[in-house]
Amino acid sequence: MTELEVLRNAIGRLRAGTGGVVVVDGEPGIGKSSLLAAAAAVGQESGCTVLRGTAEQDIYPLPLRLLFDSLEITERSPDPRRAGIVKFVQERRSEVFLGDAAPAAVSEMLLTLVDELCAAAPTMMVLDDVQWADGASLDVCRRLAASAAHLPLLLVLSCRPVPHRSDAGRLLAALRGRDTISISLGPLDPDAVHDLVAEIAGAPPCPGLVELVAQAMGNPLYVRELVESLVHGNMLTIGTCAELRRTSTSTVSKSLAAALDSRLNFVPPGALEMLRMAALLGGEFAVTEVAVLLGRSTIDLVGDLQEAMAAGILVEAGQRMRFRHPLIRQALYDGMPAALRVALHQDAAQALDGIGVEPQRLAQHLLAADQAGDRWTRRWLVGAAPVLAVRAPELAAELLRRELDHEVADARDLATLSEALAQVLLAMGEHEQAAARARQALAVLTDSADRGRMHWLLARALFSGGHNDAAVTALEQALRHADLPGPWRARMLASLAMFQRAGSGALDAADTTAREALELGEAGGDTFVTAYALTDLWLNHSVRRHHLSALDCVDRALEILSDTGDHADLRAYALHGRIFTLQNLDRWPDAEAALHSARRFLLDAAHSDDTSSSVTAAVLMFWLGRWDDALAELASVDQSDPAMTYRGLRERSPGWLWHGVSTLIAARRDQHATARAHVRAGLRRPAVTVADRENTDFLRFAQAVIAEQDGDRHRALSHLADLLDRRTGEMTLTHQWSPAMVRLALAVDDRPAAAAALAACRAEAAAEQLPARAAAAADWCRGLYERDPEPLRSAVEHYRATGVPVDLAGALEDLAAVLAERDDPAGCRRAVNEAITLYGGFGAVWDIRRAQARLRRYGIRRGVHGARPKRPAHGWDALTPTEHKVALLVAAGRSTPEIAQSMFLTRRTAQTHISRILAKLGLRSRVEIARVALDREPDSVI
């Protein structure tokens, strides 16, 4: 089957509603462009919407350019959706090209546009040369590839076999691990080369020409360029075969680059000079940029541009120009002496700076110039470093390192360069190196504000790298300086409060520090510091179980932050904290409403796929008994996301919670291999600080469940006993796990251990300002320990009233066991039937088996009341309630972003639900979901 036939088959499946991903790789000129053009033509003939785009060869291209090109997003577009994206970009140009949140917002708009196009017609996106694409474009490509499984979307990506960019390489490697069709284009075989030469020359090649053409290594573009240059130069004699002229053999280059250069000899000298300057600018350029480099007006360049276009060297690219073939541009570039290129790149950076060219493009020229120590370069680099840290951090780090490795005599230059590099390295997650450079800057900085900023950066780098004690020491030393400016003193105090509690659990010291920060923040009108200090106090109140005070602090922080559009990460952290506190107050409906509010904010702030949001939602869904929804949230999380470790202002937790919740659900569902795999992965990173430990409780409880399933109750009890060892300042909610410890301790006749668990739970309950979760858990533990059904009934009624089914099921099971001991079979049977019904709703197979085994020795068998049919594994009835709603929305033509928004999900979670619907129904596309939904529930589809 030919490559085109493979693509034709994929297009046929697309017409039937099934999308997919195709990766085409091959060297330049090997035939990718022709193949893609032919495939696009087939797609158009088949009635598909065909979108094409090509990434340009720039070291750090403008964000999302590839997607704008392919989706035909221009300011003159008659489509209001495309015009709206252009308007958004124009209004926020500096943010989009130099910021962080705005490109994410534009990415969401692009993904939504693709969803809507797919809803209108099967869509084929053909993206060429993705090895040159910018990071934002590659991220959108990754997300489109994930969507293609359940959209009528065929994503065709073309690249070179060895991508230039490491992030492009990671994308392609990840795609090849899925159901991706891979097409590798190799060189032409000798017979095909022979035929191509004969076609161009007008006669079969003679042996001498065959030998020369062999240098092209079977690349059809190279063969064509070489032979055409010989034809244009009248260097061939045509007889029975095409033969090189003997008189001209000395002038015929033995290299392909020279053959291309000889073709350029037909271009007038003025145009050739213009083309060489354009080659410095990359594969694509603006005419004004070339004019500046040549010191000429754009009008003077008109004739030369027309000559180059007539020769087929340049072609239009919207309002810019580009080289028809990268090979021609490379020949022009390599044709200049290396020393001249270096000088020209240096001059180009300065000249282009004068006309406002983007900093990352100027940085490309400085990198190519390789001239460390230049005074202008240093001044420009220090000024541009904050922008480069966001848009091109690797490039900024390389340039800054190069300058610092060169002798820097001026102390001010050394300080500013070191400070800039430290900021860039921190943004890149290179915490150890960032700390080292921050110390280097502090050694020479003299300005108190600069030193304050650098001390704060040093502390953040140390904390982010896991060196909490060192971070505390760094801040304490900085705070001793009398000349430390007030704003930096307040910010350092807010950070110190979090570090004091997170590292050693110094709760009282953290309280004092946070209140001092709060006082300074309020006095100075500093919104960030005030809200930061309030979240510190929220956390400290939560540790003390003063949940009403905690709620007051977090609500005050959110009220302050709502008045400003800044500090999105801190606001997201506060929103997550509010959800946690409402859970502790047993206000479960309010907690879910708070999750919806958080999702709305994250969507508005262009952080709709925030990792911590999904983990927070998964914990809430676990306690609400919606375990399938919890797993969908967790499945949507990208484990490579930096937010899985540290976001800059919050403690590290999502990674352990991700594995912990996943493990516990798998274990209680008797999915042993999955549970053990998550335990191994979760324990791979040691918990060092207090903040680390308190986020491992799900994981440790899951270890106890696994040990009990293995028949080793003593080992299970030891895992739970570790949870009781709550260190000073540690958050861990031991009451969540205390009833299980009492049950296990009594089962192995270890009453001291049971008493310890009861005492720990009572202590937490006594600390609550308002009786809530811990108080109910204490009743549960007391009823178990004393074998008294009344406290157990009290706990059951509390859980029933507050709506927390996981705790309700456990309390009912233990109530049934106590009633069985007291010879109350009817009451026992009612309780266990309700418990097992609830367990069945979660899919908690292990819990059902354990409950039945506990009561069997009393002669109690589960009655028919409360029986719940097991949900099938496949088919429409296998869908969870959430999946059922998503399927109906798909059938109604809603796009993935619309589904996510209407159901308060992240986009990735919505995609996960769609993927699971497809798997359960045995389907391949959203179109098929719609057909099944309309067949099964036509009146429910709106």
N, C-alpha and C positions, 0 to 999 in steps of 0.2 A: 504494500500500500504506500503510495507516495505521500509526501508531507502535506500537499494540498488536499488529498483525499482524507487524511486524518482530520484536518481542519473542517473540511466539508461535512464530515460525520458529526463533529462537535456542533456545527451550525444547525444541522438537522435536529439534533437533540434540543438545541436552544429553541427552535421553532415549536417543539412539542412542550416547551415550558421548563426544560431542565438546563440549568446553567452549569458553569464549570470554569476551570482555569487551565490555560495552555501556556507553557513557557517554551519559547523558541530561542535557541542560542546558536551562535556562529560568529566567526570573525567578520570584520567590516568587508563589505563587498561580496560576501559568500552567497548572497541571494536572499537575505532576510527581507529586504525591502520589497523585492518582487513577489515573494511568497505572501507577505502581509497585504500587499496591494491586491493580489489575486483573491485572498481570503475575504478581504473587505468587500470586493466586488460580489463574491458569492453571497455574503451576508445581505448586501443591499438587494440583490436579486430575489432573495428569500423573504423579503419584507421586514427585515430586522432594522432597527435603528443602529447605525454604525458610527462610532466615534473614534477618531484617530488623533494621536498626539506623539510627539517625539521630544525626548529630553535632550538638552543641549550640553555640550562639553564645556562646562565651567566648573572650577574647583568647588565653589560654593554658590550655586545658582539661587535665584530668588525663590522664596517658598511657594510651593503649590503650582509652579509654572506649568509643569507637565499636565496637571489636571485642568488648569484653565485652558490650555491649548486643546486638549482632547474634547472637552465639554463645550468648546466654542463660546467661552464666556468673554464677551467684549462689551464695551460701553454702548455700542450701537445695536446690540442684540434686541430684536423685537420681543423676545420672551421676557416677561416681567420677572420671572424667577432669576434668570441670568443677570438681568439688569440690576436686580436687587442686590445680588452678590457684588457686582462691580461698585454699586453705590456704597455698600458697606465698606469695601476695601478703600475706596477713595476717601471716605470720611475718616478712616482710621489708618491711613497709609503708613505713618511712622510705626504704629503698633503692629500692623500686619507684617511689615518687612523687618522690623527690628525688635518686636516684642515676643510675647509667649502666649498669652491668652487669646489674642485676636486671631492668630493663625489657627488655633484649635477651633474657634468659632467658625471660621471659614471652612475648615475641614468638615464640620458637622453640616454646614450648608451644602457642600459638594456631595456628601453622602446622601443627604435628603434628596437632592436633585436626581442622583442616580436611581434611588428608590422609586421616585415618581416617574422617571423615564421608563423603568422596567415595568411599572404598573400599567403604563400606556401601551407598550409593545416590547417584544423580546429585544434585548439590547446587547450589542457587541462592542466592547471597548478594546481597541488595539493600541498599545503603548509601546513605542519603539525606543531602543537604547536606554532602558531603565537603569543601566549601570551609572548613568550620569545624573540621575534624578536626585532632587533635594530630599532631605530627611522627611519633611512634612508630606511630600508627594508619596514617598515610599510607605509612610504610615497609613495614608489613605488607601494605597494599593493593598496593603496587608488586610485592612478592614473590608475592602471590597472582595478580596479573595475569600474571606470568611463568610461573606454574605452570598457569594455566588452559588453556594450549595442549596440555598432556598429562595433564590430569585431567578427570574429568567434573564440571567446575566452571564455572558461569556467574556471572561477577562483574558486577553491575549497579551502576554508580556514578552518582549524581545530584548535580548541582551547579548553581551559578549560572554564567552565561556568563563573568563576570569573577571568578574566585575571590578571596576575601579574603586568603588566605595565599599567599605566593610559593612555598612548598614544595608546596602543593596545585596551584598553576598548573604547576609543573615536572612533577609527576606526570601531570597530565592531558595536557600537551603530549607527554610521552614515550609515553603510551598511544596517542595519536592517530597516532603514527608506526608502530604495529604493525597487526595485523589486527583492529582494534577497530571495532565498529559504533557510529556516532555518531548520536544522535537529538537534534535541536534543536527545542524547543517554542517556537513563536511566539505572539503574542497572538491572541485571537479576532477573527475578521473582523466587520464591522458587523452582518451578518445574524445571526451567532451571538450577539453581544451583545444584539441586539434580542430574540431568542428567550429568552435567559436573564433579561432584565429582565421580560419578559411572564410568565415562569414564577413569578418571585418576587412581582411586584406583583399578579398576577391579571388583567392586561390589558396590551395592547401599550403601549409608552411614547409619550407625546405629545412634540412637538418640544422643549419646555422640559426634560423629563426626559432626552431623548436628548442634549441639549447638556451637561447636568450629568454624566451617566454617561460622556461622552467623556473626562472627566478621568482615568478609570481606565485609559486607554490599552489597552483590550482585555484587561486582566488579570481573569480570572474571579473570583478571590478578592476583588479590590478592588471589582469591580462588585457582587458579592453583599453585601459589607459595607456599601457605600454605600446600595444599595436597601433592604436590610433595616433600616438605621437610619431611613430615611424611613418605612417601613411601621410600625415600632415607635413612631415619633414622631407618627404620624397626620398626616403632611405630604403625603399623596397623596390626590387625589380620583379615584375609580375610576368611569369611565363607559365610553364606547366605547374610551377609552384612559386610561392612567394619567397624571394631570396633577398637577404641583406646585400646592399650594394658593397662591392669590395672596396671601392674608393672611399666609402664612408664608414668602414668598420671601426676606424680609430675614433670617430666622433660619436659612435653609438655607446651610450653608457651601459655598464654592466650591472647597474642597480636600478631598482624600481623608482626610487626617489628622484634619480637623475632623469629618468624617462618622463616623470611628471613635470620636472623643472623645464625640460626641453619643450613640453607642451606650452608652458607659460611664456616661452620665448616669443610666441605669436602675439602676446599682449604688449601694447605700447609701453615705453619706459615709465611714463607718468602714472599709468594705471597699475603697473607692476609695483612701483613705490607705494602707492596707496594700499595695494593688497598686502604688502609685507607689514605695514603698520596695522592693518586690520587683523592679520594673523596673530599679532601680539595680544589682541583683545579676546581671543577665543573663537569658538565656532560661530558665534552670533554677536553682532555689535550694532551700535547706533551710529549713523552717519556723523552726527555731531562729535562723537568721541574720536573718530578718525580725523576729523577736521582739526580738533584741538591738538592732537598729537603731531600733525603735519604743519600746524600753524597756518592753515588755509581756511577760507570760508567754505561753507557747504556748497555754495553756488559754483565755486571753482572745482568741486569734485564731481559735478554732474557728468561731464564727459568721460572721466575715468570710470565712474560707476557703470555707465552705459556700455563701455567697452568690456568691462569685466562680466557684465550680465550677458552681453552678446556672445562672449566666449564660453558661456555656460559655467563660469567659475563661481559667480555669486547669484543668489536668488533672493526674492523678497520673503520676509518673515514678519508679516504684519507691518508695524511701523519701523522695523529694524531690517537688517540684511544678514544673511548667513551664507557660509560656504556650501556649495552644492555637495561636495564630498569632504569629510574630515581629512582624507589622505592629501588632498590638494592643499588644504590649510597647513598640514604638517610639513609638506615639502617646502612651502614658503617660509615657515618658521625655522626649519632646520637649515635652510639655505643661507641664513644670516650667521656670521661668526658669533661664537658663544659670548665673547667679551662685549660685542655690540648689543646682543640681546639683553645682557645683564644691565647695561647702561640704559637701554631703552625702557626696560621695565621700571627702573627707578624713576626715570623722567616721566613715564606714563602715570605712575602713582600720584606724583605731585600735580601734573597737569589735570588729571581727572578729578582730583580732590577739589579743584577750583570750579568745577561745573556740577558738584553735588552728586557724584556717582556713589553708590552704596558702599559703606565701609568694607564689607566682606570682599568686594571686587578689587578695591584698592589693596587689601591685604594679600590677595593673590599675586599682584605684581611685586609687592615687597618680598614675598616669599621667593618668587622666581629671581629677584634681583640679588638676594643672598648677600646683602651688604650691611652687616651688623656694625653699630657704632655711628651711623649717620644721624646727625643732630635733628634734621627734619623728621626722619622716620621715628625717632624716639618720642618726640613731642606729639606726633600724630597718633602713635600707637597707644600712648597713655590716655589720650582723650577718647579714642575709639574703643578702648578695652571693654567698658561696660556693655556697649552694643554688641561687640564681637563675642562676649561671654555668652550671650543669648543665641545669636544667629550662627556663629561659627567658632565654638569654644576650642576645638582641636587646633584650628588655624591660629587663633589668638594665643593659645598656650605655646605653640611652636615658635611663633615670632617673639613672644616675650622671653622664652627660655634662651633663644638665640642671642637676644640683646644682653641678657644677664650673664650668659656664658662668656660674652665678650667683655673685656675690662671696662668697668663703669667707674670712672674716677669721681664724678660728681655725686655727692651723698644724696642730694635731692632726687636725682635721676634714679639712683639705686633704690631709694625708698618708694618712689611712685611706680617703678616697674615691678618691684617685688609685691607691692600692694595689689596692683592690677592682676598679676599672675595668681596670687592667692585667691582672689575673688573668682577668677576663671576656673581654677582647680576645684574650688568648693562647689561651683555650679556643675562641674563634670563628675562630682562624686569621688574625686581623688583626695580623700580627707587627710591622709598622712602627708602628702606633698603640700597640700594647702596649708597645713599647720606649720610645716618647715618654712615655707615662703612668708607666712605671716610673721614668724619670729625674725626672719631676715629683715622684713620691713620695719618691725618694731625696734630693731637695733639701731636704725638710723633716722627714724621719724622724730620730729621735734614738735610739730604742731599738736596741741592737745586734742583737738577734734579728730584729727587723722589717727592719733594713737588710740582714742576711744573706739573709733570704728574698727581698727585693726585688732584690738583686744577682744572685741565682741566676735569678730570673724574667727579669731584663733579659738575661742571657746566653742563656737559652733562646730568648727572642724574637728576639735578633740572629742566633743560629745557625739558627733555623727560617726566618728571612727571607733566608738565604743570605749573611749578613755574618759569616763565620767569624772573620776577623782581629779584628773589633770585639768579638766574643764572647770571644775569648781575652784581649784587652786588658781587658775589663770584669771578668773573673774574676781576672786577675792583680792589678788595682788593688784589688779587694775583699779579696783574700787578704793584702794588706799591712797591713790594719787589725789592730792588736794585740787589739782587743776583740771580734773576730769569734768568736761562739760555736763550740765544737768541732763540734757536729753539722752546722752550715752550712759550716764549713771543710772537713769531710770530703766533703760532698756536692759542693761547688764543685770540689774536687780531682778527684773522679771524673769530673765533666763536663769539666773542663779537659783531662784526659788524652785523652778522646775527641776534643775539639776540636783539640788540638795535632797529633794524628796525621792527622785527617780533613782539616784545612786545608792545612798545609804539609808534612806527612809527617815531622814532628819526632819520630821514633820513640824515640830515646833519652830525650828530655825527657818524652815521653808515658809511657815506662816508669817513670821516676823518680816522676812525679806519681801514676801509678796505684798504685805500691807505697806511697807515703805515704798515699794515700786508703785503701788496704787496711788498713794498720796502724791508722789512726784508726778505721776502721769496726769492725775486730775488737776493738779496745780498748774502744770504746763500746757494743759489742753491737748495732750498727746493721746490720740484715740488708740493707736496701736498699743502703747504701753499700758494704758488703762484696761483695755480688753484682755491683754495678755495676762496682767496681774489677776484679773477676775477669774480667768480660767485656771490659774494656779490655785486660787482659793477654792474654786469649785472642786478641784481634784482633792485638795486637802480635806474639805468638808465630807466628800464622798468616802474617803478612807476612814474617817471617824464615824461614818454612817449618819451624818447630819444631812440627810437628803433634802430636806426643805431649804436649809441654808444653801446647799449646793445648787438647787434649782434657782434660787434667787440670784446667785452670782452669775450663773450661766445666762440667765434671762437678761440681766443687766449688761453683760458683755455683748450679747446679740443685739440689744437695743442700741448700744453705742455704735456697733459695727454696721448696723442697718442704715445709719446716716451717711455712710461713705461707701464708695464703690471699690475702695482699696482693701488689701489684706484678705483676699478670698480664702487663702489657706487657713488662716486663723479663724475665720467665720465658719468654715466647714468643720474644723475641729470642735468649735463650740456647739454646733448643731449636733454632731455626733455625741458630744457629752450630754446634751439635753435628752437625747433618746435613752442613754444609759441611766440617767437619773430617774426618768419617768418609769423605767422598768423596775428600778429599786423601790419606787413608791407604789408598785403594783398598779400603775395607771397604764395598762397595756394598750387600750384604744388610743390614748393620747400619745403613747410612744410611736404607734404606727402612723398617726397623723403627723408627728414630728419628723418621721422618716420621709413622708411625702413632701413636707416643707423643705427638708434638706435636698431632696431630689430636684425640686423646682429651682432652688437657688443654684445648685450645681449646673443645671441645664442653662440657666441664664448667664452663669459665669463661665460658660464654655468648658466645664469640668464634668460633663455628664457621665463620663466613664471613670470617675474617681474610684480608685481601688478601695480606700478605706470605707467608702459608702457601701460598697458591695459586702464587705466583711461585717460591717455594723448591721446591715440588713439581714445577713445570714444568721447572726446570733439572735436577733429578734425573731426571725422566722423559726429558728430552732425551738425557742421556748413556747411559741404559739402553735407548735405541732405541725407546721407547714414545712416538713423536711424536704420535700421535693423542690419547693421554692427556695429553701436555703441552699440546696445543692446547685440550683440554677444560678443563684447569685455567686456562689463560689466558683462555679465553672466559667463564669464570665471574667474572672480575674486573670490578668496577665502576670504570671509569676516572675517575669523579668522586669516588671515595673519597679522603678526606684522607690515608689511609695510603699512597696512591700517591706521596706526597711526603715526609711526615714524621710520625712517631708520637710524638715527644716525647723519646725516649731512644735512638733509633737513627739511623744515618746514612740519607740519602736514597738509595734505590736502586731500588725496585720498578718505577718508570716506565720507566727505561732497560732494565732486564732484560726487562720485559714486551714492549717493542718489539723488543729484540735477539733473543730466542728466537723470537718470531713471525716476524721477518724471515728468520732463518737457516733455519728449517724451510721457509718458503715458497720461498726461493731454491733450496734443494736439491731441492725438489719441482717446480721449473720453473713456479712460480706467480708470474710476473714482476710483474704489476700489484699483487698483494698485497704482495710483498716491497718494492717501491719505495714504496708508500704508507706502510708501517711505517717505512722509513728516513727519509722526510720528517718523519713525526710524531716519531720518536725524536730527530732532530737539532734539533728546534724549540727545545729547552731546552739551552743551552750547558752543557758540563761545565766547572766552574770549579775545584773543589777536587780534592785527591788522591782523596778518597772518591767524588766524582762520576766521575772518569776510570776508576776500577777497575770501575765497574759498566756501562761502555759497551763492554766487550770483545766481547760477542756481536754488538752492533750494528756495530762496526768490522770484525769478521771477515766478517759478512754483506755489508758493502760490498765486501770483496775478492772474495767469491764472485760477486757481481753483475758486478763489473768483468771478472772472468775469463770469465763467460758472454758478456759483450759483446765478447770477443776482445782485451781490453786487459790483458795480463798485467803490464805495467809498472805500470799504475795499481793493479792488484790488489796487487802487491808493495809499493807505497808505503803502502797501507792497513795491511798487515801489519807493515811496518817501524815504523809508529807504535806498534804494540803492544809492540815491543821497547824503546821509549823509556820504560821503567818508572822513574818518579820515586822519589826517596827516600821510603820509608814507604808506597809504593803496593802494594796487594794483588795486582793483576792477575796471574793465573796464565798467564804467557806460554808455559809448556810445553804448554798445551792447544792452542796455535795454531802452535807452532814447526815441527812436521813439514810443515804446509802451506806455510809460508814457505820451508823448504828445497826442497821440490818445485818451487815457483814460481820461486825464484831460479835453480835449476839449469836450468829450462825456458827461461829467457831468458839463460842463460850468465852469470849474475851470481854467481860463486863467492864473492866477498867478502860479499855479502848472505847467502848460504847459510851461510858460516862464522860470521857474526855470530849467526844464529839458533841454530846448533848450540852456540856458546859460551854464549849466554844460557840455553839449556836445560840445559847441563851445570852451569852455576853454580847453577841452582835445584836440580838433583839432588844436588849436593854439599852443599847447605844442609839437605837433608832429614835429620832425626834417624834415620829408618828408611826405607830405599829404598822408594819407592812410585810415585805417578803420574809425578813428574818424572823419576825414574830410568828408568822404562819409555819415556817420551817421548825421553829422551836416547839410548837404544839405537836407537829408531826413527830419529831425526835422523842419528845416526852411520852407520847402515846405508844411508840414502839418500845422504848426502854422500860416503861412501867407496865406494858401490855394492857393499856387502858384505852378502850375505844373512844371515850369522850373527847380527849384532845385531838385524836385522829379525825373524828367527825368535824371538829371545829376547823381543822386544816382543810378538809375536803370542801366544806361549805365556803371557806375563804377563796380557795382556788376556783371553785365553781362560779362564785360571784364576780371575781376579778377577771376571769377568762384566760387562765393559763393552763391549757390542757395537758402539757407534759408533766407538770407537778401534780395536777389533779389525778392523772392516771397512776402515778407512783403512790400517792397517798391512799387511793382507793385499794390498790393491791395490798398495801401493808394493813389497812383497815380490815380487809377480807381475812388476812392471816390471823390477826388478833381475834376477830369474831369466830374464826374456826376453832381457835384454842378455847374460846369461851362457850363452845358448843351452841353456836347460833348459825346453823347451816343456811337458813333462809337469808339472813342478813349478809352472811358471807357470800352466798351465791349472787345476790344483787350487786354487791360491791365488785366482785371479781368480773362479773359479766360487763359492767360498765367500764372497768379498767381495760379489759381485753378489747372491747369495742374501740376505745380510744387508741390503744396501742396499734390496733389494726389500721386505724386511720393514718398513723405515722409510718406504718410499715415496720414497726418494731418487733420483728419476729422473735428475737432473743428474749425480750421482755415477756411476751406471751408465753413462751416455753417455760421461762423461769416461774412465772405466776402459777401456771398449771401444776408445775412440779412441787411448788411449796404447799399447795392445798391438797395434792393427791394423797399425802400421808394422813390427812384427816378424813379421807374418804369423800372429799368434795370434788365433784365433776362439774365442769362448766355446763350450765343449762343452755337452752335454746335462746333465752332472752338475751338481747344485746348482740346476737350474732351478726356479723358484718361480712358480706361476700368479699372475697379477696379480689382486688382489682386485677384484671388480666394484664399480661405483659405487652400485648399488642392489640391494635384496633382502636376504634373511636372511644370505647369505654375504658381504655387504658389511660386516657388523658387525665391529668390532674385538673382540679378546678381552674387553676391559673392557665394551664395549657389550653383548656377548653375555651376560655375567654380570648386568649391570643389567637386560636384557630378561627374563631368567629370574626375577629377583627381583620385577620388576613383575608378571609372570604369577603369581607366588606370593602376590600381594596385599600386598607390602611397600610402606609409604609412603615418600616421598622421604627423610625424616629417617632412617628405618630402613635404607634402602639406603646412605645416606651413612655412617651409623655402622658398618655391617657391612663396608663396603669402604674405610673410612678416607679418605673424601672429604669435602669441604665440601658443604653442602646445595646450594649454587649449582652446583658441579661435577657433582653427581648430576643436577640438573635439566638441565644442558647435555648430558650423555650421553643422557638421555631424549629431549630435543629432536632430537638427531642420529639416534637410533634411529627416531623418527617420520618424519624426512625421508628416511632411507635406505629405509624400508619403505613410504613413501607413505601413511602413516596419519595420523589426526587425534587419537587418544586412547589413553590407557593401556589401556582395555578392548580396543581392537583389537590392541595389542601382545600382550596376554595370549592372545587368540585365535590369533594367528600362532605364538606360542611353543608353545602347547599342540598345535597342528597339527604343528609341525616337530619338537619334542622333548618329547613328553608325559612321558617318564620322567625328564626333567631338572628339571621344575617340582615344587618341594616345597611 
